[in-house]
Amino acid sequence: MFKKLSISKGFLALGFSFAIAFSLPLNAGMLGFWSDNGWTPIDEEDGFTSGGYVGPGWGGQTFDAEYLFAKQEGSILSIGLQTGFDLADGSQVYRNKQYYAGDLALAFNGGSYDYAIDFGLVTKDIQGDNVGLGSGNQDATGLYADVQWNNDISFGQSAPFGMDEGSFLASVTGTSGSETLADGKSYFRTVSFDLEDLGFRVSDFKAHWTMSCGNDVVEGSARVPEPSPLWLMIGGLLALVGSRKFKGGFNA
């Protein structure tokens, strides 16, 4: 079940407005980073329980997928991820086995997960095989389209996991870090990109993330608003002024 966030501000408004009720996960609180920088939670841990394994907190804090956040400034959409898994290095050793962070899966306008954000980290599946665009090296950080997913993880119900193939669409910016809370250490990673790079009008998006074991998963969705009537009117006036200038020609 997704917790949906209705974004009621215009495209050029700062941030998200929301009305959402949720209970805090048992294993992690929200990092101060989010409230200090104006982020809005779009979902707490999603309640996947298939097989009794994939659910909030299963496997302990190390494999806890905790929160997704979002904010918008103009056409720039930013998405934030918080987990107990090491998102800074992108891998973590547990009981002599190394596990890897997956890529952030994205879907737009009610579609499937055909898009991905690659954080530029080395990604390997549960067998230890490289996941990426064939070279075995780190893929370029960015937004990718036409994505084909590698879902070779322990618990397949957590798919999609990591991008096997995709077409580079646009550069992204972002940051990562960690904070130690009373209930354990949590990591965060953010990414920002221009919605206009998609080449179509976005009415909603869905985000999903898991790690190579698939023990835990977090996902959420949110609606992107139509431009406000005021900005539509201003845009129309600017277009009209530009059209009249063009018809009048240019003076040397």
C-alpha positions in Angstrom: 0.0 0.0 0.0 1.4 3.4 -1.0 1.0 6.4 1.2 0.2 9.1 -1.4 1.1 12.7 -1.0 -1.0 15.4 -2.7 1.3 18.2 -3.8 -1.0 21.2 -4.1 1.5 24.0 -4.8 2.2 25.2 -8.4 5.2 24.0 -10.3 7.2 27.1 -9.5 6.3 27.0 -5.8 9.0 26.0 -3.2 8.6 22.7 -1.6 5.6 20.4 -1.1 2.4 20.9 0.9 0.9 17.7 2.3 -1.6 16.1 4.6 -0.5 12.7 5.6 -0.8 10.5 8.7 1.7 7.9 9.4 3.2 6.0 12.4 7.0 6.1 13.0 8.9 2.9 12.3 10.0 1.0 15.4 13.7 0.8 14.3 14.6 4.3 13.2 13.6 7.9 13.6 13.8 10.5 10.9 17.1 12.2 10.6 17.4 15.9 11.4 18.8 16.5 8.0 15.3 16.3 6.5 13.5 18.8 8.7 16.5 21.1 8.6 16.4 21.3 4.8 12.7 21.4 4.1 12.0 17.9 2.9 8.6 16.2 3.0 8.1 12.5 3.9 6.3 10.7 1.1 6.2 7.3 2.8 7.3 5.6 5.9 8.5 2.0 5.7 6.2 0.1 3.4 4.5 -2.9 5.0 5.7 -5.7 2.7 5.2 -9.0 4.6 5.3 -11.6 1.9 7.0 -14.7 3.2 7.5 -13.1 6.6 10.8 -11.6 5.6 10.4 -8.4 3.6 9.0 -5.8 6.0 10.0 -2.9 8.2 13.1 -3.6 10.2 13.5 -7.2 9.2 17.2 -8.2 9.5 17.9 -5.4 12.0 19.0 -1.8 11.5 21.7 -2.8 9.0 19.1 -3.9 6.5 16.3 -1.5 7.4 14.9 0.6 4.5 13.3 3.5 6.3 12.0 6.6 4.5 11.5 8.4 1.3 11.3 12.2 1.1 10.7 14.7 -1.7 10.8 18.4 -2.4 10.3 20.6 -5.4 11.7 23.9 -6.5 10.4 25.1 -9.8 10.8 22.1 -12.2 13.6 20.6 -10.1 12.4 17.5 -8.3 14.5 16.2 -5.4 14.1 12.7 -3.8 15.7 11.6 -0.6 16.3 8.1 0.8 17.0 7.1 4.4 18.1 3.6 5.4 20.1 1.7 8.0 22.1 0.3 5.0 25.3 2.1 4.2 24.3 4.5 1.4 27.5 6.4 1.5 29.8 3.6 0.4 27.0 1.6 -1.2 28.0 -1.7 0.3 28.0 -3.4 3.7 29.5 -6.6 5.1 27.4 -8.8 7.4 28.4 -12.2 8.6 31.3 -12.3 6.1 29.1 -11.6 3.1 29.1 -8.3 1.3 25.8 -6.7 0.2 25.2 -3.8 -2.2 22.8 -0.9 -2.5 20.4 -1.0 -5.4 19.5 1.8 -7.8 16.5 4.1 -7.2 13.6 2.9 -9.4 11.2 5.6 -10.8 7.9 5.5 -12.6 6.0 8.4 -13.9 2.3 9.0 -14.7 1.2 5.7 -13.4 3.6 3.7 -15.6 6.1 1.0 -14.7 9.6 1.3 -13.4 11.2 2.3 -16.7 13.4 4.9 -15.2 16.3 4.8 -12.6 18.6 7.0 -10.7 22.1 5.5 -10.6 24.0 6.9 -7.7 27.3 6.1 -9.3 28.1 3.3 -6.9 29.3 -0.2 -7.6 26.3 -2.5 -7.6 26.4 -6.4 -7.4 23.6 -8.9 -7.1 23.2 -11.6 -4.5 25.6 -13.8 -6.5 28.3 -11.2 -6.4 28.0 -10.5 -10.1 28.4 -6.9 -11.4 25.2 -5.1 -12.1 25.4 -2.3 -14.7 26.0 -1.4 -18.3 28.5 -4.2 -19.1 31.9 -2.8 -18.1 31.8 -3.9 -14.5 32.8 -0.4 -13.4 30.6 2.2 -11.8 28.0 3.6 -14.1 27.8 7.3 -14.5 25.7 9.0 -11.9 22.5 10.1 -13.6 18.9 9.7 -14.6 18.3 6.7 -17.0 15.4 5.8 -19.2 14.4 2.5 -20.9 15.7 0.6 -17.9 16.1 -3.2 -17.7 16.4 -4.5 -14.2 18.6 -7.1 -12.6 16.5 -8.7 -9.9 18.8 -11.5 -8.7 18.2 -10.9 -5.0 17.3 -13.2 -2.2 13.7 -12.1 -1.9 12.3 -11.4 -5.3 9.2 -9.7 -4.0 11.5 -6.6 -3.3 12.2 -6.1 -7.0 13.2 -4.0 -8.9 16.8 -4.0 -7.6 19.5 -2.7 -9.9 19.8 -1.3 -13.4 21.3 -3.8 -15.8 20.8 -1.6 -18.9 19.5 1.8 -19.6 19.8 5.0 -21.7 21.5 7.9 -20.0 19.0 10.8 -20.0 20.3 13.6 -17.8 22.8 14.5 -15.1 21.7 14.7 -11.5 23.1 16.3 -8.4 22.9 15.0 -4.8 24.6 14.4 -1.5 25.0 11.6 1.1 25.8 11.3 4.7 24.8 9.7 8.0 23.6 10.5 11.5 23.7 8.5 14.7 20.3 8.4 16.5 19.3 6.8 19.8 18.0 3.8 17.9 21.0 3.3 15.6 23.0 4.8 12.7 21.1 5.8 9.6 22.3 6.9 6.2 20.8 9.3 3.7 21.3 10.0 0.0 19.6 12.6 -2.1 19.2 13.2 -5.8 17.8 16.2 -7.8 17.0 16.4 -11.5 15.0 18.6 -13.9 11.6 17.2 -14.8 11.9 19.0 -18.1 14.6 16.5 -19.1 12.0 13.8 -19.2 10.4 15.4 -22.3 6.8 15.0 -21.1 4.5 16.5 -18.6 4.7 14.7 -15.2 1.5 14.3 -13.2 2.8 11.8 -10.6 5.8 9.7 -9.8 6.6 6.6 -7.8 9.9 5.6 -6.2 11.3 2.3 -5.0 14.5 1.1 -3.4 16.0 -2.1 -2.0 19.4 -3.8 -1.4 20.9 -6.9 -2.9 19.5 -9.2 -0.2 16.0 -7.8 -0.7 15.4 -8.1 3.0 13.6 -4.8 3.2 12.1 -2.3 0.7 10.8 1.2 0.8 8.6 2.8 -1.9 6.1 5.7 -2.2 4.2 7.8 -4.6 3.2 11.4 -5.0 1.3 13.6 -7.4 3.0 16.5 -9.2 0.6 19.5 -9.6 -0.6 21.3 -12.6 0.9 24.7 -13.0 -1.2 27.3 -11.0 -3.6 29.5 -13.0 -1.5 32.5 -12.1 1.6 31.0 -13.8 -0.4 29.9 -16.7 -1.6 33.4 -17.2 1.9 34.9 -16.8 3.2 32.3 -19.3 0.6 33.2 -21.8 1.3 36.9 -21.5 5.0 36.4 -22.0 4.3 34.2 -25.1 2.1 37.0 -26.5 4.7 39.7 -25.9 7.4 37.5 -27.5 5.2 36.9 -30.5 4.5 40.6 -31.1 8.2 41.4 -30.8 9.0 38.7 -33.4 6.4 40.0 -35.8 7.8 43.5 -35.5 11.3 42.3 -36.6 14.6 43.4 -35.1 16.2 46.8 -35.5 19.9 46.8 -36.4 
